[in-house]
């Protein structure tokens, strides 16, 4: 288990939409310039609050796709928001919000579902260090838009040129539903060890070796670091996805304490 | 410092007075857990209250022999959803603490799977909390905390520890799991005590 991390204190901050671009057919990448943002660790989330002219407000939580320290008075923070059918906030963020719009964010939030690079030299175990001092490989498992915190983790890993072995298993409906496809291509090619395994559930690219299907326990066992490697595992997706995957991981011999989960609801 | 966001109208205008600030009404039952759902066999389940003087312990059968109550209550999750008029069945903490003596004012709830959360004792007694074993007339689902969870509905729902196994009396209000990981030490939804 990695130790508890020191993360910046959360608070409310005014933010301006810097860019809103389509990420997939149903999702948008939202770049926010956040005033007074204290920086955030990879994997943290924030609350977005929207206020209507009559004072009505709506607040939702979103994972952050970026990480790093503050960059002065204003810091760029990246979200990727999937449009929830009949939703109240996500359709606004995906379809209506545009550059120059102002909204409020509260964060950064969450100090558990986070990953931070090893400090320089930490990969060299001290002479008397026990097993705990060895760097544990990291297995990320995402269902759909659950990949957002993992983009931040993989990017932080690459930026630090961190030697920790990283592997991401990413379940998506179709090739067009892959978030951050270009970024992942670069991350796979970067020098920090990062491997991406995609599972297509509805439609696979031409020539893909396996027909599209929901992930099975067998497919999970093949694409996930074995329990003998004692990986630290992060799982993010819908409740159904997370429940299924986490139960299989236990059956495959992983210690429950090595598995961190984050789920998104239907709102 | 709130300001209007251009183009945002919002959906609902007849806001329910039972909704605390910043909350949205849901009709499903979302799940918030930091790790896998533990499998807890009622044959091995036990519930304990541990004080500086000793341990009071109930097996599953002993626990189910205690007088239970039906509870109708609203529940509020820190992740901004609320569910109104939920129905539960469980044993009041007043019943469980009937023969418990302690000098300490604070409680740490411990769960199967290792989760912890802290609550002051005076926020658990006098009809404010239960150990619940049923939701909507059915045994509580494992993903919602079954076989038994703490139910403290006047605080954000992370205080209602799923898979609860023991309550340990403590002299100070030490932080539990989420309280160490960014959530408020107390967690009153009407005061929006979400984060520290």
HADDOCK unambig.tbl for C-alpha pairs under 7 A between the chains (distance, minus, plus):
assign (segid A and resid 50 and name CA) (segid B and resid 5 and name CA) 5.87 0.50 0.50
assign (segid A and resid 50 and name CA) (segid B and resid 8 and name CA) 6.92 0.50 0.50
assign (segid A and resid 51 and name CA) (segid B and resid 3 and name CA) 6.38 0.50 0.50
assign (segid A and resid 51 and name CA) (segid B and resid 4 and name CA) 4.76 0.50 0.50
assign (segid A and resid 51 and name CA) (segid B and resid 5 and name CA) 5.55 0.50 0.50
assign (segid A and resid 51 and name CA) (segid B and resid 8 and name CA) 6.90 0.50 0.50
assign (segid A and resid 52 and name CA) (segid B and resid 4 and name CA) 5.51 0.50 0.50
assign (segid A and resid 52 and name CA) (segid B and resid 5 and name CA) 6.41 0.50 0.50
assign (segid A and resid 52 and name CA) (segid B and resid 8 and name CA) 5.42 0.50 0.50
assign (segid A and resid 52 and name CA) (segid B and resid 9 and name CA) 5.05 0.50 0.50
assign (segid A and resid 52 and name CA) (segid B and resid 10 and name CA) 6.43 0.50 0.50
assign (segid A and resid 53 and name CA) (segid B and resid 4 and name CA) 5.70 0.50 0.50
assign (segid A and resid 58 and name CA) (segid B and resid 22 and name CA) 6.53 0.50 0.50
assign (segid A and resid 59 and name CA) (segid B and resid 22 and name CA) 5.96 0.50 0.50
assign (segid A and resid 59 and name CA) (segid B and resid 80 and name CA) 6.92 0.50 0.50
assign (segid A and resid 60 and name CA) (segid B and resid 80 and name CA) 6.59 0.50 0.50
assign (segid A and resid 61 and name CA) (segid B and resid 79 and name CA) 6.70 0.50 0.50
assign (segid A and resid 88 and name CA) (segid B and resid 10 and name CA) 6.31 0.50 0.50
assign (segid A and resid 88 and name CA) (segid B and resid 11 and name CA) 6.17 0.50 0.50
assign (segid A and resid 92 and name CA) (segid B and resid 8 and name CA) 6.78 0.50 0.50
assign (segid A and resid 96 and name CA) (segid B and resid 7 and name CA) 6.83 0.50 0.50
assign (segid A and resid 101 and name CA) (segid B and resid 5 and name CA) 6.64 0.50 0.50
assign (segid A and resid 101 and name CA) (segid B and resid 6 and name CA) 6.28 0.50 0.50
assign (segid A and resid 102 and name CA) (segid B and resid 5 and name CA) 5.58 0.50 0.50
assign (segid A and resid 103 and name CA) (segid B and resid 5 and name CA) 5.54 0.50 0.50
assign (segid A and resid 109 and name CA) (segid B and resid 182 and name CA) 6.56 0.50 0.50
assign (segid A and resid 110 and name CA) (segid B and resid 181 and name CA) 5.96 0.50 0.50
assign (segid A and resid 110 and name CA) (segid B and resid 182 and name CA) 5.48 0.50 0.50
assign (segid A and resid 111 and name CA) (segid B and resid 181 and name CA) 4.70 0.50 0.50
assign (segid A and resid 111 and name CA) (segid B and resid 182 and name CA) 6.04 0.50 0.50
assign (segid A and resid 112 and name CA) (segid B and resid 181 and name CA) 5.97 0.50 0.50
assign (segid A and resid 239 and name CA) (segid B and resid 31 and name CA) 6.59 0.50 0.50
assign (segid A and resid 243 and name CA) (segid B and resid 36 and name CA) 6.87 0.50 0.50
assign (segid A and resid 246 and name CA) (segid B and resid 36 and name CA) 5.29 0.50 0.50
assign (segid A and resid 247 and name CA) (segid B and resid 36 and name CA) 6.68 0.50 0.50
assign (segid A and resid 256 and name CA) (segid B and resid 35 and name CA) 6.99 0.50 0.50
assign (segid A and resid 256 and name CA) (segid B and resid 36 and name CA) 6.27 0.50 0.50
assign (segid A and resid 259 and name CA) (segid B and resid 35 and name CA) 5.72 0.50 0.50
assign (segid A and resid 259 and name CA) (segid B and resid 36 and name CA) 6.79 0.50 0.50
assign (segid A and resid 260 and name CA) (segid B and resid 34 and name CA) 5.67 0.50 0.50
assign (segid A and resid 260 and name CA) (segid B and resid 35 and name CA) 4.74 0.50 0.50
assign (segid A and resid 261 and name CA) (segid B and resid 33 and name CA) 6.70 0.50 0.50
assign (segid A and resid 261 and name CA) (segid B and resid 34 and name CA) 5.10 0.50 0.50
assign (segid A and resid 261 and name CA) (segid B and resid 35 and name CA) 4.83 0.50 0.50
assign (segid A and resid 261 and name CA) (segid B and resid 36 and name CA) 6.92 0.50 0.50
assign (segid A and resid 262 and name CA) (segid B and resid 33 and name CA) 6.96 0.50 0.50
assign (segid A and resid 262 and name CA) (segid B and resid 34 and name CA) 6.48 0.50 0.50
assign (segid A and resid 263 and name CA) (segid B and resid 32 and name CA) 6.58 0.50 0.50
assign (segid A and resid 265 and name CA) (segid B and resid 30 and name CA) 5.32 0.50 0.50
